[in-house]
Amino acid sequence: MNESVQRKHKKTGLNTVVSLIYIQGVRAMSWIESIQKAINYIEVHLLEDITMEQIAQEVHSSVFHFQRTFSILTDMSIAEYIRRRRLTLAAQELLNTDEKIIDLAYKYGYDSPEAFTKAFRKQHHVTPSEARKKQGPLQSYNRLVIQVSLKGAEPMKYRIEEKEAFQVVGVKRTYNCQSGENTREIPQFWNEMNSKDFDKQLIQLNNGEIKGVLGVCVPDSNYAQNSLIDYWIAADHVGDVPDNLLAMDIPASKWVVFEVHGPMPDAMQNTWKQIYSEWFPSNPYEPIASAELEVYSEQDPFSPDCYSEIWIPIK
């Protein structure tokens, strides 16, 4: 900051603070408006075969980051939101119209009455025929409305790092984010690997700068079309790759690194929500579609004093 700007800030300190709050408020409102705009677009085209790419284009976002932000803030995938809303509207039509069940099945995107009945029962716990006869309560999912709430009183500890490219070694699996497969299957992946003491092997291999066991999320190069991610359980490692493991190069990047304090998995999940609902809307950075890291220390993961980190590449 040059001297003239410093003098100006000293003379108008209060106005400067107000201006910063205003700027951050505008950014937060823009962020919120973008998500609400996408929800509105989904609702208008709810009965059409819309793609994730179309939804993201409406808010000028990459498919990966819009879908990731949506799922972090709402605890469901976009596909799950669309499915819940369609089945909510289908239930309303069953109660209020004489539309045939087979016609409703096709109207709400199902290839057969059997597929419609299976999905309907999963959400409402009754069949379409039983719902029409009013033989049980129905599970209604209302249209999402994003509301502004004052947050930020809880401090977030972070640092910005410039890091050269580095190598991680470990194992990976591929998941579909559109179906919510990643949310369901990744915890099982961790449980499976931990049961084999795989974390101990990674800790022994961890001779790079980032200390700990890594959960690495990498969007597929064709993510906009296939919604696939590779998820790695890995370690920062310099040197030869063991025969039973795979290796991946993480490109050089600028990173924002957040501290995570508290027991798993709640502390990690809560920090992700705070990052996307508070930090990004009020800071002049954007995430980029590259590898994101969760860094787990050797501490007891259930301890209230457990320390972990989240690394997000930014521009």
Order of alpha helices (4+ residues) and beta strands (2+ residues): alpha-alpha-alpha-alpha-alpha-alpha-alpha-alpha-beta-beta-alpha-alpha-beta-alpha-beta-beta-beta-alpha-beta-beta
